[in-house]
Amino acid sequence: MSTDKPTAVRVYLARVRTALADLPAGEIEEILEDVRPHLAEMEAELGASARVEDLVERLGTPESYAAELRVSGGYPPAPPTAEAATTVLETPAKKSLFMPRFALWGLVFCALAAAMLAFAAAVRIDPDALLGLVLLLPVFALSVLFLVRRGVQSVLELPEMVRARAMLKSLREDRSTERAASYLRTLKPAWWVVCAFALLAFGLLMMVRHSYAVLLLPFLLVIAGLVVWAGPRTGVDRRLLWIAVPVSAFVVGGTFGGLGAAIDLISHRTYYPNTTSYSAPSTDTYGNQQLRYGSDEVRNLYAFDANGKPLEDVYLYDGQGRPIAITRYGCETDTGTRIMTGSDNRFPRPHVLEGTQDDHGNVNGYNAYRSYCREDPGVPFAAAIPKPTGSSPAPPSTSSPAKPPSSPAPPTR
């Protein structure tokens, strides 16, 4: 390699070295040795015609890149003279901030939305919730297109990014936060591997209830491989953050959702002795215990005597004297909707009829527009009481019941 025409990496690293000149020489060499392989790999990707401007588009100016290396390595900020030098940028005096800001907040929006959709899909164990990711594709694609064409430097120069860096710098001045940040930086290589395994576990969780979720596995495999490749390179190519950050948010949201789904499955498959359900324990929307007959929820009970006459104000208890209390529903007069009115063990309850009605009072009419709710206290069916077979039962005795024997008197002394 001729020294008459230095390569783009050598020129870029020379300016980084100049920006780090206030640090000890040994530490500067250690920093440059860490980033030199990544820069060489990037130059190889760009080809023999790679220029310093191409590296600036991907990494920002050497001075700003050196400032990021200081922050990531826990080194003190540059002295005022060096900071002033970093403000001299070869950029136009006036630049539009719309697209850089769109790329930045598009990244934030996509990350938050990916986390929420992953949480919803995992906690419900329903891959259909991930269809919302399709709505994020236009925002994500425009952000990535801007970064490919214009680089990440304009995003790093946004006022909000400058303030965020200043806040991080002030936090790093605290020894306790610096130790925590240093420890977290040591975990970064393992995090990308954890993300890959978490994505695969997410796909397997979706297949627990939905066999068609197997179609999701190839997509998750690609994303897992992509994040393992892009994650370690984010320190060199900041554009890869637009891959690493949304995937990390997706993994975090899916992890919390998976924990919620596991807790829900365990709680619904555990038998509680004090439940009032005589089938599988079940709760309604308001958290009250419910009776079940097979797979159907029982909301009312009707009792009849031997002659087929319905009984009213019947109170039900189990064999241990506990009231069989379930949710009671009624109608709200103002809105005409069904509401919960309490929870007790008194039966039967009024039969709640719901629907809509038109101006003429026709329920479920063609032009229905108003909610309709009515409580019917009668029995909504006719009961056929079976007659006993064999000998007829003895008529009930009219004599008074026998009194229990009195307790013997205590002995007298």
C-alpha positions as CSV (number, residue, x, y, z in Angstrom):
1,M,0.0,0.0,0.0
2,S,1.5,3.3,-1.0
3,T,1.9,6.0,1.6
4,D,1.6,8.8,-1.0
5,K,-2.2,8.3,-1.2
6,P,-3.6,7.4,2.2
7,T,-6.8,5.4,2.3
8,A,-10.1,6.7,3.6
9,V,-9.8,4.7,6.8
10,R,-6.3,6.1,7.5
11,V,-7.5,9.7,7.0
12,Y,-10.5,9.1,9.1
13,L,-8.5,7.5,11.9
14,A,-6.0,10.3,11.8
15,R,-8.7,12.8,12.5
16,V,-10.1,10.6,15.3
17,R,-6.6,10.4,16.8
18,T,-6.4,14.2,16.7
19,A,-9.8,14.6,18.5
20,L,-8.6,12.2,21.2
21,A,-5.2,13.8,21.6
22,D,-5.8,14.9,25.2
23,L,-6.0,11.2,26.3
24,P,-2.9,9.1,27.2
25,A,-1.2,7.7,24.1
26,G,-1.6,4.1,25.2
27,E,-5.4,4.5,25.6
28,I,-5.6,6.2,22.2
29,E,-3.9,3.3,20.6
30,E,-6.2,0.8,22.4
31,I,-9.3,2.7,21.2
32,L,-8.1,2.8,17.6
33,E,-7.2,-0.8,17.6
34,D,-10.8,-1.6,18.6
35,V,-12.4,0.3,15.8
36,R,-9.8,-0.2,13.0
37,P,-11.0,-3.7,12.0
38,H,-14.6,-2.4,11.6
39,L,-13.6,0.6,9.6
40,A,-11.4,-1.6,7.3
41,E,-14.4,-4.0,6.8
42,M,-16.6,-1.0,6.0
43,E,-14.0,0.3,3.5
44,A,-13.9,-3.1,1.9
45,E,-17.7,-3.0,1.5
46,L,-17.5,0.4,-0.2
47,G,-14.8,-0.7,-2.6
48,A,-11.6,0.7,-3.9
49,S,-13.2,4.1,-4.5
50,A,-14.2,4.6,-0.9
51,R,-13.8,8.2,0.3
52,V,-13.7,9.8,3.7
53,E,-17.1,11.4,2.8
54,D,-18.6,7.9,2.6
55,L,-17.4,7.0,6.0
56,V,-18.8,10.4,7.3
57,E,-22.2,9.5,5.9
58,R,-22.2,6.3,7.9
59,L,-20.5,7.3,11.1
60,G,-20.6,11.0,11.2
61,T,-17.5,13.3,11.3
62,P,-14.4,11.9,12.9
63,E,-14.7,14.4,15.6
64,S,-18.3,13.5,16.6
65,Y,-17.3,9.8,16.3
66,A,-14.4,10.4,18.7
67,A,-16.8,12.0,21.1
68,E,-19.0,8.9,21.0
69,L,-16.0,6.7,21.6
70,R,-15.2,8.8,24.7
71,V,-18.8,8.3,26.0
72,S,-18.9,4.6,25.3
73,G,-15.4,4.1,26.9
74,G,-16.1,6.2,29.9
75,Y,-13.4,8.7,29.1
76,P,-13.7,12.4,30.2
77,P,-15.2,14.8,27.6
78,A,-12.9,16.7,25.2
79,P,-11.4,20.0,26.5
80,P,-13.1,23.2,25.3
81,T,-10.6,23.7,22.5
82,A,-11.3,20.3,21.0
83,E,-15.0,20.7,21.4
84,A,-14.8,23.9,19.5
85,A,-12.9,22.1,16.7
86,T,-15.7,19.5,16.4
87,T,-18.2,22.3,15.6
88,V,-16.4,23.1,12.3
89,L,-18.3,20.8,10.0
90,E,-18.3,20.7,6.3
91,T,-22.0,21.1,5.9
92,P,-24.3,23.8,4.5
93,A,-25.2,26.7,6.7
94,K,-28.9,26.0,6.6
95,K,-30.3,22.5,6.5
96,S,-33.8,21.1,6.7
97,L,-34.4,19.2,9.9
98,F,-37.6,17.5,8.8
99,M,-36.2,14.3,7.4
100,P,-33.5,13.8,10.1
101,R,-36.2,14.3,12.7
102,F,-38.5,12.0,10.9
103,A,-35.8,9.3,10.9
104,L,-35.1,9.8,14.6
105,W,-38.7,9.8,15.8
106,G,-39.6,7.1,13.3
107,L,-37.1,4.9,15.1
108,V,-38.6,5.7,18.5
109,F,-42.1,5.2,17.2
110,C,-41.3,1.8,15.6
111,A,-39.5,0.6,18.7
112,L,-42.4,1.5,21.0
113,A,-45.0,0.0,18.7
114,A,-42.9,-3.2,18.2
115,A,-42.7,-3.6,22.0
116,M,-46.5,-3.1,22.5
117,L,-47.4,-5.4,19.7
118,A,-45.0,-8.1,20.9
119,F,-46.5,-7.8,24.4
120,A,-50.0,-8.1,23.1
121,A,-49.2,-11.1,20.9
122,A,-47.3,-12.9,23.7
123,V,-49.8,-12.3,26.5
124,R,-52.7,-13.5,24.4
125,I,-50.6,-16.2,22.6
126,D,-52.1,-14.8,19.4
127,P,-49.8,-14.1,16.4
128,D,-52.6,-12.1,14.7
129,A,-51.6,-9.2,16.9
130,L,-48.4,-8.9,15.0
131,L,-50.3,-7.8,11.9
132,G,-50.0,-4.3,13.2
133,L,-46.3,-4.4,12.3
134,V,-47.4,-4.0,8.7
135,L,-48.5,-0.5,9.5
136,L,-45.0,0.3,10.7
137,L,-43.3,-0.6,7.4
138,P,-43.8,2.7,5.6
139,V,-42.3,4.7,8.5
140,F,-39.4,2.3,8.9
141,A,-38.7,2.1,5.2
142,L,-38.6,5.9,4.8
143,S,-36.3,6.3,7.8
144,V,-33.9,3.7,6.5
145,L,-34.0,5.1,3.0
146,F,-33.0,8.5,4.4
147,L,-30.1,7.0,6.4
148,V,-28.8,5.1,3.4
149,R,-28.8,8.2,1.2
150,R,-27.8,10.9,3.7
151,G,-26.1,9.2,6.5
152,V,-26.6,9.4,10.3
153,Q,-24.6,12.6,10.9
154,S,-27.6,14.9,10.4
155,V,-29.6,12.9,12.9
156,L,-26.8,13.1,15.5
157,E,-26.8,16.9,15.1
158,L,-30.5,17.4,15.9
159,P,-31.0,19.6,19.0
160,E,-32.8,16.8,20.9
161,M,-29.9,14.5,20.3
162,V,-27.4,17.1,21.5
163,R,-29.5,17.6,24.7
164,A,-29.7,13.8,25.1
165,R,-25.9,13.5,24.9
166,A,-25.5,16.3,27.4
167,M,-27.8,14.5,29.8
168,L,-25.9,11.2,29.4
169,K,-22.6,13.0,29.9
170,S,-23.9,14.5,33.2
171,L,-25.1,11.1,34.3
172,R,-21.7,9.5,33.6
173,E,-20.0,12.0,35.9
174,D,-21.7,10.2,38.7
175,R,-19.6,7.3,39.9
176,S,-22.5,5.0,40.7
177,T,-24.2,5.4,37.3
178,E,-20.8,5.1,35.6
179,R,-20.2,1.7,37.3
180,A,-23.6,0.5,36.3
181,A,-23.1,1.7,32.7
182,S,-19.7,0.0,32.5
183,Y,-21.3,-3.2,33.7
184,L,-24.1,-3.0,31.1
185,R,-21.6,-2.4,28.4
186,T,-19.9,-5.7,29.2
187,L,-23.3,-7.4,28.7
188,K,-23.9,-6.0,25.2
189,P,-22.3,-8.9,23.3
190,A,-24.4,-11.4,25.1
191,W,-27.6,-9.4,24.7
192,W,-27.7,-9.9,20.9
193,V,-27.4,-13.7,21.4
194,V,-30.2,-13.5,24.0
195,C,-32.3,-11.5,21.5
196,A,-31.9,-14.3,18.9
197,F,-32.9,-17.0,21.3
198,A,-35.8,-14.9,22.6
199,L,-37.1,-14.5,19.0
200,L,-37.1,-18.3,18.5
201,A,-38.8,-18.8,21.9
202,F,-41.5,-16.3,20.8
203,G,-42.2,-18.2,17.7
204,L,-42.5,-21.5,19.6
205,L,-44.9,-19.8,22.1
206,M,-47.1,-18.8,19.2
207,M,-47.2,-22.4,18.0
208,V,-48.5,-23.6,21.3
209,R,-52.1,-22.6,20.3
210,H,-51.8,-21.7,16.7
211,S,-50.2,-24.3,14.3
212,Y,-50.2,-21.8,11.5
213,A,-47.6,-19.7,13.5
214,V,-45.0,-22.0,12.0
215,L,-45.1,-19.6,9.0
216,L,-43.7,-17.0,11.4
217,L,-40.6,-19.0,12.2
218,P,-38.6,-18.3,9.0
219,F,-39.2,-14.6,9.4
220,L,-38.0,-14.7,13.1
221,L,-35.0,-16.8,12.1
222,V,-34.0,-14.1,9.6
223,I,-34.4,-11.3,12.2
224,A,-32.4,-13.3,14.7
225,G,-29.5,-13.7,12.4
226,L,-29.7,-10.1,11.4
227,V,-29.6,-8.8,14.9
228,V,-26.7,-11.1,15.8
229,W,-24.8,-9.6,12.8
230,A,-25.9,-6.0,13.2
231,G,-25.8,-5.7,17.0
232,P,-22.0,-5.8,17.6
233,R,-21.5,-3.4,14.6
234,T,-23.7,-0.6,16.0
235,G,-20.7,1.1,17.6
236,V,-19.1,1.5,14.2
237,D,-22.1,2.0,11.9
238,R,-24.8,4.0,13.7
239,R,-27.3,3.2,11.0
240,L,-27.6,-0.3,12.2
241,L,-29.3,1.1,15.3
242,W,-32.4,1.2,13.2
243,I,-32.3,-2.6,13.2
244,A,-31.0,-3.3,16.7
245,V,-33.2,-0.9,18.6
246,P,-36.6,-2.1,17.3
247,V,-35.6,-5.7,17.6
248,S,-34.5,-5.2,21.2
249,A,-37.8,-3.4,22.0
250,F,-39.7,-6.3,20.4
251,V,-37.8,-8.8,22.5
252,V,-38.4,-6.9,25.8
253,G,-42.1,-6.5,25.0
254,G,-42.4,-10.1,24.0
255,T,-40.6,-11.3,27.2
256,F,-42.9,-9.4,29.5
257,G,-45.9,-10.6,27.5
258,G,-44.7,-14.2,27.7
259,L,-44.3,-13.9,31.5
260,G,-47.8,-12.6,31.7
261,A,-49.1,-15.5,29.6
262,A,-47.3,-18.0,31.7
263,I,-48.7,-16.6,34.9
264,D,-52.2,-16.6,33.4
265,L,-51.9,-20.2,32.3
266,I,-50.6,-21.3,35.7
267,S,-53.3,-19.4,37.6
268,H,-56.2,-20.8,35.5
269,R,-55.0,-24.4,35.8
270,T,-54.6,-24.3,39.6
271,Y,-57.4,-25.6,41.8
272,Y,-58.5,-23.3,44.6
273,P,-60.4,-25.0,47.5
274,N,-62.6,-21.9,48.2
275,T,-63.9,-21.4,44.7
276,T,-67.6,-21.5,44.1
277,S,-67.3,-23.2,40.7
278,Y,-68.0,-26.9,40.5
279,S,-66.3,-27.3,37.2
280,A,-63.1,-25.6,36.1
281,P,-62.5,-22.3,38.1
282,S,-63.6,-19.3,36.0
283,T,-64.0,-15.6,36.6
284,D,-66.0,-13.1,34.7
285,T,-65.0,-9.7,33.4
286,Y,-65.2,-8.2,36.9
287,G,-63.2,-10.9,38.6
288,N,-66.1,-12.7,40.3
289,Q,-66.3,-16.5,40.4
290,Q,-68.8,-18.1,38.1
291,L,-70.6,-21.5,37.9
292,R,-70.1,-23.6,34.8
293,Y,-72.2,-26.4,33.4
294,G,-69.9,-28.2,31.1
295,S,-68.3,-25.5,29.0
296,D,-71.2,-23.0,29.4
297,E,-71.4,-20.3,32.1
298,V,-74.3,-20.5,34.5
299,R,-75.7,-17.0,35.3
300,N,-79.1,-18.1,36.8
301,L,-80.7,-21.0,38.6
302,Y,-84.4,-22.0,38.9
303,A,-85.8,-24.2,41.6
304,F,-89.2,-26.0,41.5
305,D,-91.2,-28.0,44.0
306,A,-92.6,-31.5,43.4
307,N,-95.8,-30.0,41.8
308,G,-93.7,-27.9,39.3
309,K,-94.2,-24.6,41.1
310,P,-91.2,-22.3,40.8
311,L,-89.6,-21.3,44.1
312,E,-88.6,-17.8,44.8
313,D,-85.8,-16.3,47.1
314,V,-83.9,-19.5,47.2
315,Y,-80.4,-19.2,48.8
316,L,-77.8,-21.8,47.8
317,Y,-74.9,-23.1,49.9
318,D,-72.3,-25.8,49.3
319,G,-71.6,-28.8,51.6
320,Q,-69.3,-26.7,53.8
321,G,-71.8,-23.9,54.3
322,R,-70.3,-21.5,51.9
323,P,-72.7,-19.3,49.9
324,I,-72.6,-20.1,46.1
325,A,-72.4,-16.4,45.2
326,I,-72.0,-15.4,41.5
327,T,-72.3,-12.1,39.7
328,R,-75.8,-10.5,39.4
329,Y,-76.7,-8.5,36.3
330,G,-79.3,-5.9,35.7
331,C,-80.3,-3.0,33.4
332,E,-79.2,0.6,33.8
333,T,-82.2,2.9,33.2
334,D,-80.2,5.8,31.8
335,T,-78.2,4.0,29.1
336,G,-80.4,0.9,28.6
337,T,-77.4,-1.4,28.9
338,R,-76.6,-4.5,31.0
339,I,-74.5,-3.8,34.0
340,M,-73.2,-5.7,37.1
341,T,-75.3,-5.0,40.1
342,G,-73.6,-7.1,42.7
343,S,-72.8,-10.7,43.7
344,D,-74.9,-12.9,46.0
345,N,-76.3,-16.4,46.3
346,R,-80.0,-15.6,46.0
347,F,-81.9,-17.2,43.1
348,P,-83.6,-17.0,40.7
349,R,-82.4,-13.7,39.2
350,P,-84.4,-11.6,36.7
351,H,-83.8,-12.7,33.1
352,V,-82.0,-9.8,31.4
353,L,-83.1,-9.2,27.8
354,E,-80.8,-7.1,25.6
355,G,-81.1,-5.7,22.1
356,T,-82.0,-2.5,20.2
357,Q,-85.3,-0.9,19.4
358,D,-86.6,1.7,17.0
359,D,-88.9,4.7,17.7
360,H,-92.0,2.5,17.5
361,G,-90.7,0.1,20.2
362,N,-89.9,-2.7,17.9
363,V,-87.0,-4.7,19.3
364,N,-84.2,-5.4,16.8
365,G,-86.1,-3.3,14.2
366,Y,-84.8,-2.4,10.8
367,N,-84.0,1.1,11.8
368,A,-82.9,0.2,15.3
369,Y,-80.5,2.6,16.9
370,R,-81.2,2.7,20.6
371,S,-79.9,0.2,23.2
372,Y,-82.6,-1.9,24.8
373,C,-82.5,-3.8,28.1
374,R,-85.3,-5.3,30.2
375,E,-85.4,-7.4,33.3
376,D,-88.0,-10.3,33.1
377,P,-88.7,-11.7,36.6
378,G,-90.6,-14.8,35.2
379,V,-89.3,-18.2,34.3
380,P,-88.3,-18.2,30.6
381,F,-89.1,-21.9,30.1
382,A,-91.7,-24.6,31.1
383,A,-90.4,-27.2,33.6
384,A,-91.6,-30.8,33.4
385,I,-91.1,-32.3,36.9
386,P,-90.7,-36.1,36.6
387,K,-93.1,-38.1,38.7
388,P,-91.7,-40.7,41.2
389,T,-92.0,-44.3,40.0
390,G,-93.1,-47.3,42.2
391,S,-95.0,-46.8,45.4
392,S,-96.4,-43.4,46.0
393,P,-94.6,-41.4,48.7
394,A,-96.2,-41.2,52.1
395,P,-98.1,-38.0,52.7
396,P,-96.4,-35.6,55.0
397,S,-97.2,-36.0,58.7
398,T,-99.4,-33.3,60.3
399,S,-98.3,-34.2,63.8
400,S,-95.8,-31.9,65.5
401,P,-92.2,-33.1,65.3
402,A,-90.9,-35.1,68.2
403,K,-89.0,-33.1,70.7
404,P,-85.4,-34.1,71.2
405,P,-84.8,-35.8,74.6
406,S,-83.9,-33.3,77.2
407,S,-80.4,-33.3,78.6
408,P,-80.1,-35.2,81.9
409,A,-79.9,-33.0,85.0
410,P,-76.5,-32.7,86.5
411,P,-76.0,-34.9,89.6
412,T,-76.4,-33.2,92.9
413,R,-74.1,-33.6,95.7
